[in-house]
Structure formats: structure tokens, C-alpha cells
Amino acid sequence: MGLSTHVLDTMHGTPAAGMAVELYSVEGGEAKLVKRFVLNDDGRNPDGPLYDNASLKKGKYRLTFDVAGYFRARGVQLPDPPFLDRVSLDFGIAETSQHYHVPLLASPWSYSTYRGS
């Protein structure tokens, strides 16, 4: 399966459909943009895995989620500046034969993540 992500909007109790996300590879402390995408109706990356196992490489990666932009688009009144704007998760891939699923549970005031299945 490679690498995938999924975001749940814990304020509304729904998938975070329409949230903008960026995927970076991180080498030597420098982040290189790999792709930008918008989450589908189920709050998942569209069009299959971000990387399949054949193209996934051992190393460090970053997913950046536009949390404030998503909640503003949902009509949530956020302070200026918002408490959470863009949430970046840095993580490592050690075994390219495994599936790495990086879920995010987010509200305008909090977030959590874990290695999913």
C-alpha cells in the first residue's frame, strides 16, 4: 500500500473533505515539495496511495495540512492569527515494504496523529 493519509474534522465529526495538503521529502534538513493535493469526500488522499511500495523510499517525510484554511471554508470564525494554521507532521519511513498511514484528527484548537493501519 505504501503511504497514505486521512483527516477527520473532530469539530464537526466528519471527514475533512476539501482540506489542502502538501507532501515533502526531507533530506539534510531541507524539505522538497513532492505533491500538493486536496482530500476527497472521505477525507483521504485522492487517486490511490501517495507512494506505492515500489516507489516509496526509506527516509524522512513531511505532510503539511491547511487546517485554518479548511475551517475558514467551513464557515468557522477563527481569530487572526488562528491558533492552528498549517499543521506539519514529520515522520520517518524505515521499512518500504510496509504500509504507512498517517491520519490526522483536527479541530481549530487541537490535533493528534498516530501511525494508522
MOSULHU-V498537 format. One record per pair of residues at least 24 apart in sequence whose ideal C-beta (glycine too) atoms are under 10 Angstrom apart, sorted by the first residue. I is the first residue (numbers start at 1). J is the second residue. Records with the same first field share a line. If there is no record, write none. Layout:
I=J, J
This chain:
1=48, 49, 51, 52, 53, 56, 98, 99, 100, 101, 117
2=48, 49, 50, 51, 52, 53, 54, 55, 56, 93, 96, 97, 98, 99, 100, 101
3=45, 49, 50, 51, 52, 53, 55, 56, 61, 63, 91, 93, 96, 98, 99, 100, 101, 102
4=44, 45, 48, 49, 50, 51, 99, 100, 101, 102, 103, 116
5=37, 39, 43, 44, 45, 49, 50, 63, 65, 89, 100, 101, 102, 103, 104, 113, 116
6=39, 40, 42, 43, 44, 45, 101, 102, 103, 104, 105, 116
7=39, 42, 43, 44, 45, 63, 65, 67, 70, 87, 102, 103, 104, 105, 106, 111, 113
8=43, 103, 104, 105, 106, 107, 112
9=43, 67, 70, 71, 74, 76, 104, 105, 106, 107, 108
10=104, 105, 106, 107, 108, 109, 110, 111, 112
11=71, 74, 76, 106, 107, 108, 109, 110
12=71, 74, 76, 107
14=41, 42, 43, 74
15=39, 40, 41, 42, 43, 44
16=42, 43, 44, 65, 66, 67, 70, 71, 74, 104, 105, 106
17=41, 42, 43, 44, 70, 74
18=43, 66, 69, 70, 73, 74
19=43, 65, 66, 67, 69, 70, 71, 73, 74, 104, 106
20=64, 65, 66, 67, 69, 70, 73, 86
21=45, 50, 63, 64, 65, 66, 70, 86, 87, 104
22=62, 63, 64, 65, 66, 86, 88
23=50, 51, 61, 62, 63, 64, 102
24=60, 61, 62, 63, 64, 88, 90
25=51, 57, 59, 60, 61, 62, 93
26=59, 60, 61, 62, 90, 91, 92
27=59, 60
28=60
29=60
31=60, 61, 62, 64, 88, 90
32=62
33=62, 64
34=61, 62
36=64, 66
38=66, 70
39=65, 70, 104
43=103, 104
44=101, 103
45=101, 102
49=99, 100, 101
50=100, 102
51=93, 96, 100
53=95, 96, 97, 98, 99, 100
54=96
55=96
56=93, 95, 96, 97, 98, 99, 100
57=93, 96
58=92, 93, 94, 95, 96
59=92, 93, 94, 96
60=90, 91, 92, 93
61=89, 90, 91, 92, 93, 100, 102
62=88, 89, 90, 91
63=87, 88, 89, 90, 91, 102, 104, 113
64=88, 89, 90
65=89, 102, 104, 106, 111, 113
67=104, 106, 107, 108, 109, 111
68=108
70=106, 108
71=106, 107, 108, 109
72=108
74=108
76=107, 108
77=108
78=108, 109
79=108
82=108, 109
83=107, 108, 109, 110
84=108, 109, 110, 111
87=111, 113
89=113
91=115
